[in-house]
Structure formats: structure tokens, C-alpha cells
């Protein structure tokens, strides 16, 4: 398990050990924690407007969805 201090914004989910199932579970957790709907289809991730390429991209996308909700 990684220590939070080891995480970098440019790291991909795969680099920190998150597989496709873990990614889907993480998206569900994000939706619940922030009361938002994440536009992500695990069957066609390349067609999503939700950028999952890096931790920084995920954070930015969540911030945008939260701001749009407000």
C-alpha cells in the first residue's frame, strides 16, 4: 500500500495499483462522497468526458463537476 505522501498528481491510477474494478469502485465512491454524477462508462472509457489518465486529471474533473452542481 502506498503512503499518501508518495502520491503525485501526474501518476495514473494503474501506477498506484488501481485496476479497472478498483477504478469503477472509486468512481462510485466519488459520486457518493460529493453527491455528483460522474459521466464515465467503464465499458467505453475512451468515450468519456471524465479524464481518468492521472490523479490530477481526476481531481480536476471532480472539482469541475462539484462546481457545476453548486
Residue frames relative to the residue before (quaternion, step in Angstrom):
aa qw qx qy qz dx dy dz
X 1.0000 0.0000 0.0000 0.0000 0.00 0.00 0.00
X 0.4241 -0.7100 0.5088 0.2391 3.54 -0.98 0.87
X 0.4190 -0.6382 0.5799 0.2843 3.50 -1.21 0.61
X 0.5782 -0.6105 0.3975 0.3672 3.64 -0.90 0.79
X 0.6255 0.5532 -0.3463 0.4276 3.61 1.07 -0.62
X 0.6296 0.5427 -0.3273 0.4494 3.60 1.25 -0.34
X 0.5590 0.6248 -0.3849 0.3861 3.60 1.23 -0.33
X 0.0961 -0.7725 0.6270 0.0302 3.55 -1.05 0.87
X 0.5884 -0.6176 0.3957 0.3402 3.57 -1.01 0.80
X 0.6963 0.4777 -0.2817 0.4557 3.59 1.08 -0.61
X 0.4953 0.6544 -0.4323 0.3735 3.61 1.26 0.02
X 0.3953 -0.6924 0.5485 0.2520 3.55 -1.13 0.70
X 0.6423 -0.5011 0.3884 0.4307 3.59 -1.19 0.33
X 0.6369 0.5417 -0.3285 0.4395 3.59 1.00 -0.78
X 0.6350 0.5502 -0.3261 0.4333 3.58 1.05 -0.77
X 0.7361 0.3687 -0.2350 0.5167 3.59 1.12 -0.50
X 0.6519 -0.5861 0.2895 0.3843 3.55 1.24 0.44
X 0.4874 0.6364 -0.4555 0.3872 3.59 1.19 0.42
X 0.2057 -0.7783 0.5840 0.1044 3.57 -0.63 1.15
X 0.7569 -0.3924 0.2477 0.4602 3.60 -1.26 -0.01
X 0.6496 0.4947 -0.3253 0.4769 3.61 0.98 -0.73
X 0.6445 0.5193 -0.3113 0.4669 3.56 0.99 -0.82
X 0.6253 0.5369 -0.3313 0.4593 3.56 1.08 -0.72
X 0.6522 0.4984 -0.3115 0.4787 3.58 0.94 -0.87
X 0.6514 0.5044 -0.3141 0.4718 3.59 0.95 -0.84
X 0.6373 0.5268 -0.3209 0.4620 3.58 1.03 -0.78
X 0.6454 0.5143 -0.3192 0.4659 3.57 0.99 -0.82
X 0.6295 0.5140 -0.3351 0.4767 3.60 0.99 -0.78
X 0.6554 0.5128 -0.3076 0.4612 3.59 0.97 -0.85
X 0.6299 0.5220 -0.3252 0.4743 3.59 1.03 -0.80
X 0.6477 0.5205 -0.3209 0.4545 3.58 0.91 -0.91
X 0.6878 0.4787 -0.2822 0.4671 3.56 0.92 -0.89
X 0.6799 0.5143 -0.2925 0.4333 3.58 0.87 -0.94
X 0.7926 0.2997 -0.1401 0.5123 3.58 0.97 -0.85
X 0.3586 -0.7557 0.4709 0.2805 3.58 1.33 0.02
X 0.4764 0.6260 -0.4562 0.4160 3.55 0.85 1.10
X 0.3530 -0.6844 0.5842 0.2563 3.54 -1.33 0.20
X 0.2342 -0.7853 0.5628 0.1085 3.56 -0.59 1.17
X 0.3286 -0.7658 0.5210 0.1849 3.61 -0.66 1.10
X 0.3765 0.7159 -0.4905 0.3244 3.55 0.40 1.25
X 0.1056 -0.7690 0.6293 0.0391 3.55 -0.89 1.00
X 0.3817 -0.7635 0.4762 0.2111 3.57 -0.41 1.22
X 0.6288 0.5412 -0.3384 0.4441 3.58 1.16 -0.48
X 0.7862 0.1376 -0.0693 0.5985 3.58 1.22 -0.54
X 0.0321 -0.8581 0.5121 0.0184 3.62 0.66 1.06
X 0.6287 0.5548 -0.3415 0.4247 3.60 1.10 -0.61
X 0.6724 0.4834 -0.2954 0.4764 3.61 1.21 -0.34
X 0.5396 0.6477 -0.3822 0.3784 3.57 1.29 0.01
X 0.4223 -0.6691 0.5476 0.2721 3.55 -1.19 0.60
X 0.5933 0.5589 -0.3535 0.4589 3.57 1.31 -0.22
X 0.2666 -0.8046 0.5178 0.1156 3.56 -0.33 1.32
X 0.0611 -0.8160 0.5748 -0.0053 3.57 -0.60 1.16
X 0.3456 0.7913 -0.4585 0.2101 3.60 1.22 0.29
X 0.7992 0.0414 -0.0030 0.5996 3.60 1.07 -0.72
X 0.6464 -0.5004 0.3917 0.4223 3.55 -1.28 0.28
X 0.6371 0.5358 -0.3230 0.4502 3.58 1.01 -0.78
X 0.6473 0.5112 -0.3149 0.4696 3.58 1.01 -0.81
X 0.6392 0.5175 -0.3229 0.4684 3.58 1.01 -0.81
X 0.6486 0.5101 -0.3161 0.4682 3.58 0.92 -0.90
X 0.6628 0.5101 -0.3034 0.4566 3.59 0.90 -0.91
X 0.6639 0.5027 -0.3023 0.4639 3.57 0.97 -0.86
X 0.6422 0.5032 -0.3223 0.4801 3.59 1.02 -0.78
X 0.6348 0.5253 -0.3328 0.4586 3.60 0.93 -0.83
X 0.6461 0.5181 -0.3158 0.4630 3.59 0.99 -0.83
X 0.6726 0.4918 -0.3007 0.4640 3.60 0.89 -0.89
X 0.6386 0.5120 -0.3242 0.4743 3.59 1.02 -0.77
X 0.6569 0.5061 -0.3090 0.4658 3.60 0.95 -0.85
X 0.6523 0.5142 -0.3140 0.4598 3.60 0.99 -0.80
X 0.6344 0.5419 -0.3181 0.4503 3.56 1.13 -0.65
X 0.6359 0.5851 -0.3170 0.3909 3.57 1.07 -0.80
